[in-house]
Amino acid sequence: MVKKNLLLAEDDELLASLLDYRLQKGGYNVHLAKDGRDVKEYLKTATPDIIVSDIMMPYFSGIELIDYVRNQLNSKIPIIIISSAGNEENVLSAFELGANDFISKPVSPSELLVRVGRELNKK
């Protein structure tokens, strides 16, 4: 089976490391981005099968990422947003712009793995 490529955008190094480990053990090729600049650079040269992104990141927020992917890249790549800023306004903004799913922190790596698989199986 071909491994799916996942872009993980998370500025918290400990959480990024934990999620990266669990997602790789779950069979995904993971590209880590520590901030919005890394995300944009990666998306210039690659198209992941799915994106998992924090909402609050330096240089380019998760909300801006959704807008960029949906409106500038005109892409339907599934996007899962994770955030401790799980207030209703952020959730609604994420969904209105085209996010596929939203998970509040603290994130269970096992739950994230299930949700990633579910999004990829919708294709």
C-alpha positions as CSV (number, residue, x, y, z in Angstrom):
1,M,0.0,0.0,0.0
2,V,1.3,3.5,-0.9
3,K,1.8,5.8,2.1
4,K,-0.2,9.0,2.0
5,N,1.6,12.3,2.4
6,L,0.5,14.5,5.3
7,L,1.5,18.1,6.0
8,L,1.6,18.8,9.8
9,A,1.7,22.5,10.6
10,E,2.3,22.9,14.4
11,D,4.5,25.5,16.1
12,D,4.6,23.6,19.5
13,E,7.7,21.4,19.0
14,L,6.7,18.8,21.7
15,L,3.2,18.4,20.3
16,A,4.5,18.3,16.7
17,S,7.0,15.6,17.6
18,L,4.3,13.5,19.4
19,L,1.8,13.8,16.5
20,D,4.6,13.2,13.9
21,Y,5.6,10.0,15.7
22,R,2.0,8.7,16.0
23,L,1.1,9.6,12.4
24,Q,4.3,7.9,11.0
25,K,3.5,4.8,13.1
26,G,0.1,4.9,11.5
27,G,1.6,4.7,8.1
28,Y,1.8,8.3,6.9
29,N,4.7,10.2,5.3
30,V,4.8,13.3,7.5
31,H,6.2,16.7,6.5
32,L,6.6,19.0,9.5
33,A,6.1,22.7,9.2
34,K,6.9,24.9,12.3
35,D,5.1,28.0,11.0
36,G,3.1,29.5,8.2
37,R,6.2,30.3,6.1
38,D,7.2,26.6,6.1
39,V,3.7,25.7,5.0
40,K,3.7,28.1,2.0
41,E,7.2,27.0,0.9
42,Y,6.2,23.3,1.1
43,L,3.0,23.9,-0.9
44,K,4.9,25.6,-3.7
45,T,6.6,22.3,-4.5
46,A,4.4,19.6,-3.1
47,T,0.7,18.6,-2.8
48,P,0.0,16.6,0.3
49,D,-2.9,14.2,0.5
50,I,-4.1,15.9,3.7
51,I,-3.1,18.9,5.9
52,V,-3.3,19.0,9.7
53,S,-2.8,22.5,11.0
54,D,-2.8,24.5,14.2
55,I,-4.9,27.7,14.0
56,M,-2.5,29.9,15.9
57,M,0.9,29.9,14.1
58,P,3.5,32.6,13.4
59,Y,3.5,34.3,10.0
60,F,0.4,32.6,8.6
61,S,-2.5,31.3,10.7
62,G,-4.5,28.1,10.2
63,I,-7.4,30.3,9.0
64,E,-5.2,32.0,6.5
65,L,-3.9,28.6,5.4
66,I,-7.4,27.3,4.7
67,D,-8.1,30.5,2.7
68,Y,-4.9,30.1,0.8
69,V,-5.4,26.4,-0.1
70,R,-9.1,26.8,-1.1
71,N,-9.0,30.2,-2.9
72,Q,-5.4,30.7,-4.1
73,L,-4.4,27.1,-4.8
74,N,-8.0,26.2,-5.7
75,S,-7.4,22.9,-4.0
76,K,-9.8,20.5,-2.2
77,I,-7.0,18.9,-0.1
78,P,-8.7,17.8,3.1
79,I,-7.7,20.1,6.0
80,I,-8.1,19.3,9.7
81,I,-7.6,22.2,12.1
82,I,-6.4,21.7,15.7
83,S,-6.3,24.4,18.3
84,S,-6.6,25.3,21.9
85,A,-8.4,28.4,20.7
86,G,-11.5,26.3,20.1
87,N,-14.0,29.2,20.5
88,E,-17.0,29.2,18.3
89,E,-15.8,32.1,16.2
90,N,-12.6,30.2,15.2
91,V,-14.5,27.0,14.5
92,L,-17.1,28.7,12.4
93,S,-14.4,30.7,10.4
94,A,-12.5,27.4,9.8
95,F,-15.6,25.6,8.5
96,E,-16.8,28.6,6.5
97,L,-13.5,28.8,4.6
98,G,-13.5,25.0,3.9
99,A,-11.9,23.1,6.8
100,N,-13.0,19.5,6.8
101,D,-12.7,18.9,10.5
102,F,-11.7,20.6,13.8
103,I,-10.2,19.1,16.9
104,S,-9.7,21.0,20.1
105,K,-6.5,20.7,22.1
106,P,-5.4,18.7,23.9
107,V,-5.3,16.4,20.9
108,S,-5.4,12.7,21.3
109,P,-2.9,11.3,18.7
110,S,-5.1,8.2,18.3
111,E,-8.2,10.3,17.7
112,L,-6.2,12.4,15.1
113,L,-5.1,9.2,13.4
114,V,-8.7,8.0,13.1
115,R,-9.9,11.4,11.8
116,V,-7.2,11.6,9.2
117,G,-8.0,8.1,8.0
118,R,-11.7,9.0,7.8
119,E,-11.0,12.2,5.7
120,L,-8.8,10.3,3.3
121,N,-11.3,7.5,2.9
122,K,-14.0,10.0,1.7
123,K,-12.1,10.5,-1.6
